[in-house]
Amino acid sequence: MTLYDTKNIKPVTEENILSKTTEYDIFSYYLGHSFIVNSKFNSPLRKDKNPSFGIFVSKITNSLLFKDQGIGETGNCFKFVQLIESLSTYKEALEKVNDDLNLGLLNRSKKGIDVKYNYKSSRTKIEIKTRYFTENDDEYWNQYNISRETLKQYKVKPISYIWVNDTLLPWRYSKEYPMYAYQVYNKFKIYRPKNANKEKWLTNCTLYDVQGYEQLPKSGELLIITKSLKDVMVLNELNYTSVSANSENSVIPKKIMYDLKKRFKNIIIFFDNDSSGIKGAEEFCKTYNLNSIKISTDKKVKDISDFIKKYGKKQTEEYLKKLLTNDK
């Protein structure tokens, strides 16, 4: 819960919302990914095997509108929020955008000036209790040729406890089940490598919190975009510059990609060799006109981290060099 100074707060209206954010960012937030204006993709409002949903610029108002040809719906970003969130009224959609995007406008439908947030991952507060690195940690990360120095460079912290929205979680560190926090700007991605998939990750990062972005040089010849910070750190140990999208299912936002394209002469997508990774790489390449590479040794080796763990540093260096050479 957050309290605001009412002297500096404006009511929740379309105009006031769009003075603090953009139509593009609202669409992107509720889609869960960035998009290309005037292109078709699968509708997020229903099952859609044949892409029949698009967002375009209105010739009359010069604003962004969506159109779903399958159900005949069209409208602005707020109408889209109303539909995708199954809200009863347009006013509720305005209030939800204000709450979810943390815009700080006064929501008069609620008591006083308290704003109750719908805690999506991007609005969740995560706090951690750090601990010292141990030999147990070294044993885990050394499998991937990742040193303590690299972990510190990328702000990977060994942790003991986690609080989410001021509530202490029951998760605890142990030698059998270590926990780490990837700090990305002022947010965290919690990683529990030896837990089941559903309990392995916790994050409050958004699409704009690109892992490894803070550590990039000002410019360079080659940038590799991969799907995890672990892969970024492995590539760093092999002397390659890299960043990671939030996942293989999310595309780095347009304004960040434009910055990366200005700074690096060549950008390569390097996702997993499974169906999700291949599909994500294809979408990324299509969106930004890039090329991709993938590991093709065997099905159990999905990424560069798996490869270096199985084959060692020298063979990984040789294989990666071959992959990048064949891409040219």
MARTI-185838 format. One record per residue (C-alpha): residue in three letters; x, y, z. Coordinates in steps of 0.2 Angstrom, whole numbers, plus 2048, in hexadecimal, padded with zeros to 3 digits. Example, Ala and Ser with C-alpha at 12.3 -4.5 7.8 and 13.67 -1.06 7.14 Angstrom:
residues 2
<resn->ALA | east->83E | north->7EA | up->827> .
<resn->SER | east->844 | north->7FB | up->824> .
This chain:
residues 328
<resn->MET | east->800 | north->800 | up->800> .
<resn->THR | east->807 | north->811 | up->7FB> .
<resn->LEU | east->801 | north->822 | up->801> .
<resn->TYR | east->802 | north->831 | up->7F6> .
<resn->ASP | east->802 | north->844 | up->7F8> .
<resn->THR | east->7F1 | north->84A | up->7F1> .
<resn->LYS | east->7F7 | north->85B | up->7EC> .
<resn->ASN | east->801 | north->853 | up->7DE> .
<resn->ILE | east->7F5 | north->846 | up->7D9> .
<resn->LYS | east->7E9 | north->847 | up->7CA> .
<resn->PRO | east->7D9 | north->83D | up->7C7> .
<resn->VAL | east->7DA | north->82D | up->7BD> .
<resn->THR | east->7D6 | north->832 | up->7AC> .
<resn->GLU | east->7DC | north->82D | up->79A> .
<resn->GLU | east->7E5 | north->83D | up->798> .
<resn->ASN | east->7EE | north->83C | up->7A9> .
<resn->ILE | east->7F3 | north->82A | up->7A7> .
<resn->LEU | east->7FA | north->82E | up->795> .
<resn->SER | east->804 | north->83D | up->79D> .
<resn->LYS | east->80D | north->830 | up->7A7> .
<resn->THR | east->80F | north->821 | up->79B> .
<resn->THR | east->80B | north->81D | up->789> .
<resn->GLU | east->7FE | north->813 | up->780> .
<resn->TYR | east->80C | north->807 | up->779> .
<resn->ASP | east->812 | north->804 | up->78B> .
<resn->ILE | east->800 | north->800 | up->791> .
<resn->PHE | east->7FD | north->7F4 | up->783> .
<resn->SER | east->80F | north->7EC | up->786> .
<resn->TYR | east->80C | north->7EA | up->799> .
<resn->TYR | east->7FB | north->7E0 | up->797> .
<resn->LEU | east->801 | north->7D6 | up->788> .
<resn->GLY | east->811 | north->7D1 | up->792> .
<resn->HIS | east->81C | north->7D6 | up->783> .
<resn->SER | east->821 | north->7E3 | up->777> .
<resn->PHE | east->819 | north->7E3 | up->765> .
<resn->ILE | east->81B | north->7EB | up->754> .
<resn->VAL | east->80D | north->7F8 | up->74F> .
<resn->ASN | east->803 | north->7F3 | up->740> .
<resn->SER | east->808 | north->7E0 | up->741> .
<resn->LYS | east->7FD | north->7D2 | up->745> .
<resn->PHE | east->7FF | north->7C5 | up->753> .
<resn->ASN | east->7F5 | north->7B8 | up->75D> .
<resn->SER | east->7E7 | north->7C0 | up->767> .
<resn->PRO | east->7EA | north->7C1 | up->77A> .
<resn->LEU | east->7D7 | north->7C2 | up->77C> .
<resn->ARG | east->7D3 | north->7B0 | up->776> .
<resn->LYS | east->7DB | north->7A0 | up->76E> .
<resn->ASP | east->7E1 | north->7A6 | up->75D> .
<resn->LYS | east->7EB | north->79A | up->752> .
<resn->ASN | east->7EB | north->7A6 | up->744> .
<resn->PRO | east->7F2 | north->7B7 | up->748> .
<resn->SER | east->7E3 | north->7C3 | up->747> .
<resn->PHE | east->7E7 | north->7D0 | up->754> .
<resn->GLY | east->7F0 | north->7E1 | up->751> .
<resn->ILE | east->7F4 | north->7F2 | up->758> .
<resn->PHE | east->7F4 | north->800 | up->74C> .
<resn->VAL | east->7F4 | north->814 | up->74C> .
<resn->SER | east->7E4 | north->81C | up->749> .
<resn->LYS | east->7E3 | north->828 | up->73A> .
<resn->ILE | east->7D6 | north->832 | up->743> .
<resn->THR | east->7DD | north->834 | up->755> .
<resn->ASN | east->7EF | north->82F | up->752> .
<resn->SER | east->7ED | north->823 | up->761> .
<resn->LEU | east->7F1 | north->811 | up->762> .
<resn->LEU | east->7E2 | north->805 | up->760> .
<resn->PHE | east->7E0 | north->7F3 | up->761> .
<resn->LYS | east->7D5 | north->7E8 | up->755> .
<resn->ASP | east->7D1 | north->7D6 | up->758> .
<resn->GLN | east->7CA | north->7CF | up->747> .
<resn->GLY | east->7C4 | north->7BF | up->74F> .
<resn->ILE | east->7B8 | north->7C7 | up->75B> .
<resn->GLY | east->7B6 | north->7D8 | up->753> .
<resn->GLU | east->7BC | north->7E2 | up->762> .
<resn->THR | east->7C5 | north->7F2 | up->760> .
<resn->GLY | east->7CA | north->800 | up->76B> .
<resn->ASN | east->7D8 | north->809 | up->774> .
<resn->CYS | east->7E4 | north->803 | up->781> .
<resn->PHE | east->7D8 | north->805 | up->78F> .
<resn->LYS | east->7CA | north->7FB | up->786> .
<resn->PHE | east->7D7 | north->7EE | up->784> .
<resn->VAL | east->7DB | north->7EE | up->796> .
<resn->GLN | east->7C9 | north->7EC | up->79A> .
<resn->LEU | east->7C7 | north->7DD | up->78F> .
<resn->ILE | east->7D7 | north->7D4 | up->793> .
<resn->GLU | east->7D4 | north->7D6 | up->7A6> .
<resn->SER | east->7C1 | north->7D3 | up->7A5> .
<resn->LEU | east->7BC | north->7E3 | up->7AD> .
<resn->SER | east->7AA | north->7E9 | up->7AE> .
<resn->THR | east->7AD | north->7FB | up->7AA> .
<resn->TYR | east->7B9 | north->806 | up->7A0> .
<resn->LYS | east->7BC | north->810 | up->7B1> .
<resn->GLU | east->7C2 | north->800 | up->7B9> .
<resn->ALA | east->7CF | north->7FE | up->7AA> .
<resn->LEU | east->7D6 | north->810 | up->7AD> .
<resn->GLU | east->7D7 | north->80C | up->7C0> .
<resn->LYS | east->7E0 | north->7FC | up->7BD> .
<resn->VAL | east->7ED | north->804 | up->7B1> .
<resn->ASN | east->7F0 | north->811 | up->7BE> .
<resn->ASP | east->7F3 | north->804 | up->7CC> .
<resn->ASP | east->7FD | north->7F7 | up->7C1> .
<resn->LEU | east->808 | north->804 | up->7BA> .
<resn->ASN | east->80A | north->80D | up->7CA> .
<resn->LEU | east->806 | north->81E | up->7C3> .
<resn->GLY | east->801 | north->826 | up->7D3> .
<resn->LEU | east->7F1 | north->82E | up->7CD> .
<resn->LEU | east->7E3 | north->830 | up->7DA> .
<resn->ASN | east->7D6 | north->822 | up->7DA> .
<resn->ARG | east->7C7 | north->82A | up->7E1> .
<resn->SER | east->7BD | north->81A | up->7E1> .
<resn->LYS | east->7C8 | north->813 | up->7EF> .
<resn->LYS | east->7C8 | north->81A | up->801> .
<resn->GLY | east->7D3 | north->829 | up->805> .
<resn->ILE | east->7E3 | north->829 | up->7FA> .
<resn->ASP | east->7E8 | north->817 | up->7FD> .
<resn->VAL | east->7EC | north->80E | up->7ED> .
<resn->LYS | east->7EA | north->7FB | up->7EE> .
<resn->TYR | east->7F5 | north->7F2 | up->7E1> .
<resn->ASN | east->7F2 | north->7E2 | up->7D7> .
<resn->TYR | east->802 | north->7DB | up->7DB> .
<resn->LYS | east->809 | north->7D6 | up->7CA> .
<resn->SER | east->81B | north->7D1 | up->7C9> .
<resn->SER | east->820 | north->7E2 | up->7C3> .
<resn->ARG | east->818 | north->7EA | up->7D3> .
<resn->THR | east->81E | north->7DE | up->7E0> .
<resn->LYS | east->82A | north->7E3 | up->7ED> .
<resn->ILE | east->838 | north->7D6 | up->7F0> .
<resn->GLU | east->844 | north->7D8 | up->7FE> .
<resn->ILE | east->853 | north->7CC | up->802> .
<resn->LYS | east->85F | north->7C7 | up->810> .
<resn->THR | east->870 | north->7C4 | up->808> .
<resn->ARG | east->87D | north->7B8 | up->80F> .
<resn->TYR | east->88F | north->7B4 | up->80B> .
<resn->PHE | east->894 | north->7A9 | up->7FC> .
<resn->THR | east->899 | north->798 | up->802> .
<resn->GLU | east->8A2 | north->789 | up->7FA> .
<resn->ASN | east->891 | north->782 | up->7F6> .
<resn->ASP | east->88D | north->791 | up->7EB> .
<resn->ASP | east->89E | north->790 | up->7E3> .
<resn->GLU | east->89B | north->77D | up->7DF> .
<resn->TYR | east->88A | north->782 | up->7D6> .
<resn->TRP | east->890 | north->790 | up->7CC> .
<resn->ASN | east->8A1 | north->788 | up->7C7> .
<resn->GLN | east->897 | north->77B | up->7BD> .
<resn->TYR | east->894 | north->789 | up->7B1> .
<resn->ASN | east->8A5 | north->791 | up->7B2> .
<resn->ILE | east->89E | north->7A0 | up->7BB> .
<resn->SER | east->8A9 | north->7A8 | up->7C8> .
<resn->ARG | east->8A5 | north->7B2 | up->7D8> .
<resn->GLU | east->8AC | north->7C2 | up->7CF> .
<resn->THR | east->89F | north->7C0 | up->7C1> .
<resn->LEU | east->891 | north->7BC | up->7CD> .
<resn->LYS | east->895 | north->7CD | up->7D6> .
<resn->GLN | east->897 | north->7D6 | up->7C5> .
<resn->TYR | east->885 | north->7D1 | up->7C1> .
<resn->LYS | east->87E | north->7D4 | up->7D2> .
<resn->VAL | east->87A | north->7C2 | up->7D6> .
<resn->LYS | east->878 | north->7C1 | up->7E9> .
<resn->PRO | east->877 | north->7B1 | up->7F4> .
<resn->ILE | east->868 | north->7B3 | up->7FF> .
<resn->SER | east->860 | north->7AB | up->80F> .
<resn->TYR | east->84F | north->7B3 | up->810> .
<resn->ILE | east->842 | north->7BB | up->804> .
<resn->TRP | east->834 | north->7C8 | up->808> .
<resn->VAL | east->826 | north->7CB | up->7FC> .
<resn->ASN | east->81C | north->7DA | up->7FF> .
<resn->ASP | east->822 | north->7DA | up->811> .
<resn->THR | east->81E | north->7C8 | up->814> .
<resn->LEU | east->82C | north->7BC | up->818> .
<resn->LEU | east->82B | north->7AD | up->80C> .
<resn->PRO | east->82D | north->79B | up->813> .
<resn->TRP | east->83C | north->798 | up->807> .
<resn->ARG | east->84C | north->796 | up->810> .
<resn->TYR | east->85E | north->793 | up->80A> .
<resn->SER | east->867 | north->783 | up->80D> .
<resn->LYS | east->875 | north->77A | up->805> .
<resn->GLU | east->869 | north->76E | up->7FC> .
<resn->TYR | east->85E | north->77D | up->7F6> .
<resn->PRO | east->868 | north->78D | up->7F4> .
<resn->MET | east->860 | north->79D | up->7EF> .
<resn->TYR | east->867 | north->7AC | up->7E5> .
<resn->ALA | east->860 | north->7BD | up->7E1> .
<resn->TYR | east->864 | north->7C5 | up->7D0> .
<resn->GLN | east->863 | north->7D8 | up->7D3> .
<resn->VAL | east->85E | north->7E1 | up->7C3> .
<resn->TYR | east->85E | north->7F4 | up->7C7> .
<resn->ASN | east->853 | north->7F5 | up->7D7> .
<resn->LYS | east->849 | north->7E5 | up->7D3> .
<resn->PHE | east->84D | north->7D2 | up->7D6> .
<resn->LYS | east->84C | north->7C2 | up->7CE> .
<resn->ILE | east->84D | north->7B4 | up->7DB> .
<resn->TYR | east->855 | north->7A3 | up->7D5> .
<resn->ARG | east->854 | north->793 | up->7DE> .
<resn->PRO | east->85D | north->787 | up->7D2> .
<resn->LYS | east->859 | north->777 | up->7DB> .
<resn->ASN | east->846 | north->779 | up->7DE> .
<resn->ALA | east->838 | north->773 | up->7D3> .
<resn->ASN | east->834 | north->77F | up->7C4> .
<resn->LYS | east->825 | north->787 | up->7CC> .
<resn->GLU | east->82F | north->78C | up->7DB> .
<resn->LYS | east->83F | north->790 | up->7D2> .
<resn->TRP | east->83C | north->7A2 | up->7CD> .
<resn->LEU | east->835 | north->7B1 | up->7D5> .
<resn->THR | east->837 | north->7C3 | up->7CE> .
<resn->ASN | east->830 | north->7D5 | up->7CE> .
<resn->CYS | east->83A | north->7D9 | up->7BE> .
<resn->THR | east->831 | north->7E0 | up->7AF> .
<resn->LEU | east->834 | north->7DF | up->79C> .
<resn->TYR | east->83F | north->7EF | up->79E> .
<resn->ASP | east->84B | north->7E7 | up->7AB> .
<resn->VAL | east->857 | north->7DF | up->79E> .
<resn->GLN | east->863 | north->7D4 | up->7A7> .
<resn->GLY | east->875 | north->7D9 | up->7A4> .
<resn->TYR | east->871 | north->7EA | up->79D> .
<resn->GLU | east->879 | north->7F3 | up->7AB> .
<resn->GLN | east->889 | north->7EA | up->7A8> .
<resn->LEU | east->88A | north->7ED | up->795> .
<resn->PRO | east->899 | north->7F8 | up->78E> .
<resn->LYS | east->894 | north->807 | up->784> .
<resn->SER | east->896 | north->7FF | up->773> .
<resn->GLY | east->89D | north->7EF | up->76B> .
<resn->GLU | east->89E | north->7E4 | up->75C> .
<resn->LEU | east->892 | north->7D6 | up->762> .
<resn->LEU | east->884 | north->7D4 | up->76F> .
<resn->ILE | east->87C | north->7C4 | up->772> .
<resn->ILE | east->86A | north->7C4 | up->779> .
<resn->THR | east->866 | north->7B4 | up->783> .
<resn->LYS | east->858 | north->7AF | up->78F> .
<resn->SER | east->860 | north->7AE | up->7A0> .
<resn->LEU | east->86D | north->7B7 | up->7AB> .
<resn->LYS | east->876 | north->7A7 | up->7AE> .
<resn->ASP | east->879 | north->7A6 | up->79B> .
<resn->VAL | east->87E | north->7B8 | up->79B> .
<resn->MET | east->88B | north->7B4 | up->7A8> .
<resn->VAL | east->892 | north->7A5 | up->79F> .
<resn->LEU | east->894 | north->7AF | up->78F> .
<resn->ASN | east->89D | north->7BC | up->799> .
<resn->GLU | east->8A9 | north->7AF | up->7A0> .
<resn->LEU | east->8AC | north->7AB | up->78D> .
<resn->ASN | east->8AF | north->7BE | up->789> .
<resn->TYR | east->89F | north->7C1 | up->780> .
<resn->THR | east->893 | north->7D0 | up->784> .
<resn->SER | east->882 | north->7CA | up->788> .
<resn->VAL | east->871 | north->7CF | up->78F> .
<resn->SER | east->861 | north->7C5 | up->793> .
<resn->ALA | east->84F | north->7C8 | up->790> .
<resn->ASN | east->843 | north->7C4 | up->79E> .
<resn->SER | east->83F | north->7B4 | up->796> .
<resn->GLU | east->83F | north->7AB | up->785> .
<resn->ASN | east->82C | north->7B0 | up->784> .
<resn->SER | east->830 | north->7C3 | up->786> .
<resn->VAL | east->837 | north->7CF | up->779> .
<resn->ILE | east->843 | north->7DD | up->780> .
<resn->PRO | east->839 | north->7EE | up->77E> .
<resn->LYS | east->83B | north->7F8 | up->76E> .
<resn->LYS | east->844 | north->807 | up->776> .
<resn->ILE | east->851 | north->7FC | up->77F> .
<resn->MET | east->854 | north->7F2 | up->76E> .
<resn->TYR | east->857 | north->803 | up->765> .
<resn->ASP | east->864 | north->807 | up->772> .
<resn->LEU | east->86C | north->7F6 | up->770> .
<resn->LYS | east->86C | north->7F8 | up->75D> .
<resn->LYS | east->875 | north->808 | up->75E> .
<resn->ARG | east->882 | north->802 | up->769> .
<resn->PHE | east->886 | north->7F1 | up->762> .
<resn->LYS | east->88A | north->7ED | up->74F> .
<resn->ASN | east->883 | north->7DB | up->750> .
<resn->ILE | east->876 | north->7D4 | up->75B> .
<resn->ILE | east->872 | north->7C1 | up->75C> .
<resn->ILE | east->864 | north->7B8 | up->765> .
<resn->PHE | east->86A | north->7A8 | up->76E> .
<resn->PHE | east->85B | north->79F | up->777> .
<resn->ASP | east->858 | north->78D | up->77C> .
<resn->ASN | east->857 | north->780 | up->76E> .
<resn->ASP | east->846 | north->77A | up->774> .
<resn->SER | east->835 | north->77F | up->76D> .
<resn->SER | east->833 | north->78E | up->778> .
<resn->GLY | east->844 | north->794 | up->775> .
<resn->ILE | east->843 | north->792 | up->762> .
<resn->LYS | east->832 | north->79A | up->762> .
<resn->GLY | east->838 | north->7A9 | up->76C> .
<resn->ALA | east->847 | north->7AB | up->762> .
<resn->GLU | east->83D | north->7AC | up->752> .
<resn->GLU | east->831 | north->7B9 | up->759> .
<resn->PHE | east->840 | north->7C3 | up->75F> .
<resn->CYS | east->849 | north->7C2 | up->74E> .
<resn->LYS | east->839 | north->7C6 | up->745> .
<resn->THR | east->835 | north->7D5 | up->750> .
<resn->TYR | east->847 | north->7DD | up->74F> .
<resn->ASN | east->84E | north->7D6 | up->73F> .
<resn->LEU | east->85C | north->7CC | up->748> .
<resn->ASN | east->864 | north->7BB | up->745> .
<resn->SER | east->865 | north->7AD | up->752> .
<resn->ILE | east->86F | north->79E | up->757> .
<resn->LYS | east->86B | north->78E | up->761> .
<resn->ILE | east->874 | north->77F | up->768> .
<resn->SER | east->871 | north->76F | up->75E> .
<resn->THR | east->87C | north->762 | up->766> .
<resn->ASP | east->86F | north->758 | up->770> .
<resn->LYS | east->85E | north->75B | up->778> .
<resn->LYS | east->864 | north->75B | up->789> .
<resn->VAL | east->86F | north->76A | up->786> .
<resn->LYS | east->863 | north->779 | up->784> .
<resn->ASP | east->86E | north->788 | up->787> .
<resn->ILE | east->880 | north->78E | up->789> .
<resn->SER | east->87F | north->78A | up->79C> .
<resn->ASP | east->87B | north->778 | up->799> .
<resn->PHE | east->889 | north->777 | up->78C> .
<resn->ILE | east->897 | north->77D | up->796> .
<resn->LYS | east->891 | north->772 | up->7A5> .
<resn->LYS | east->892 | north->763 | up->79A> .
<resn->TYR | east->8A1 | north->767 | up->78E> .
<resn->GLY | east->8AC | north->773 | up->798> .
<resn->LYS | east->8B2 | north->784 | up->793> .
<resn->LYS | east->8BE | north->780 | up->785> .
<resn->GLN | east->8B2 | north->776 | up->77B> .
<resn->THR | east->8A4 | north->783 | up->77E> .
<resn->GLU | east->8B0 | north->791 | up->778> .
<resn->GLU | east->8B3 | north->787 | up->768> .
<resn->TYR | east->8A0 | north->783 | up->765> .
<resn->LEU | east->89A | north->794 | up->768> .
<resn->LYS | east->8A7 | north->79C | up->75C> .
<resn->LYS | east->8A1 | north->78F | up->74F> .
<resn->LEU | east->88F | north->794 | up->752> .
<resn->LEU | east->893 | north->7A7 | up->750> .
<resn->THR | east->89E | north->7A4 | up->741> .
<resn->ASN | east->890 | north->79A | up->738> .
<resn->ASP | east->884 | north->7A8 | up->73C> .
<resn->LYS | east->88E | north->7B4 | up->731> .
